[in-house]
Amino acid sequence: MCHVSPAPFVFVQCRPAGVIADDERATIERLGGLREGESLHSLMLFEDPDVDPARDLDLDAYAGVIISGSPYSAVEENEASDPARAHMYARVARLARTLIERDIPTLGLCYGLQMLAVAQGERLIDTVPEDLQAVSVHLGEAAAADPVCRGLAPTIRSFVGHTYALERTPPGATLLGRGEYCTQQLLRWGDNVYGTQFHPEITTAGMKLRIDTYAGHYYNADEARDVIDRCMSQDVTSSNAMISAFVDRYRGYGSVTTPAAV
């Protein structure tokens, strides 16, 4: 006899181990009602350079794939001079192409969205950067009919922080959520591949952790008080609901069969 259990989700983390990686994983566990090692498997690409997800993962064994944000760039020429970063880029690009080609349930977060796009030949621009802040993302008619997004608020507030962004909605993709400054905020390819330029995995407490960690990198250290003031007053639970909605949509999407104990 065999035992059939729901397939887990896999979280592909594209940053070094540390407090940010720990926080994003813990937040996705909590928002998705998942448990690491059981219903959520995490893959640390920077720590596991020999792992090539498109080659080594049995993607059919997972309910869905979540691709994290990253301190690295999704612009290939920016990464070429650093072998470790170039290797990261190549592996994530191969995974992104596979996910879109097979329409595997996916949620790409910031860098994850950008890699989904560039893997399809799309270019990124640096003319609509967004500092660490909360922005409004307006969901359109396509989102109202979308099985993941239709339960979300019509306008959500979410944290952002990026230099590069998509210039346009890529051919074959659907724009579900538009920002007022950086327009390409929430997209879907096919039926099952989603990407957000914003960060639904960052809570208000999580943003404070990032502000403390990124001082002098994402913003000048002497601007810390302004950054804290503009972020800590924000309610981003409407954005955090995106994680819950994605997991709820695809929970049970696949199954794993194992031999029963005798």
Secondary structure, 3 states (H helix, E strand, C coil): CEEEEECCEEEEECCCCCHHHHHHHHHHHHHHCCCECCCEEEEECCCCCCCCHHHHCCHHHCCEEEECCCCCCCCHHHHCCCHHHHHHHHHHHHHHHHHHHHCCCEEEECHHHHHHHHCCCCCEECCCCEEEEEEEEEECHHHHCCCCCCCCCCEEEEEEEECCEECCCCCCEEEEEEECCCCEEEEEECCCEEEECCECCCCHHHHHHHHHHCECCCECHHHHHHHHHHHHCCCCHHHHHHHHHHHHHHCCCCEEEEECCC
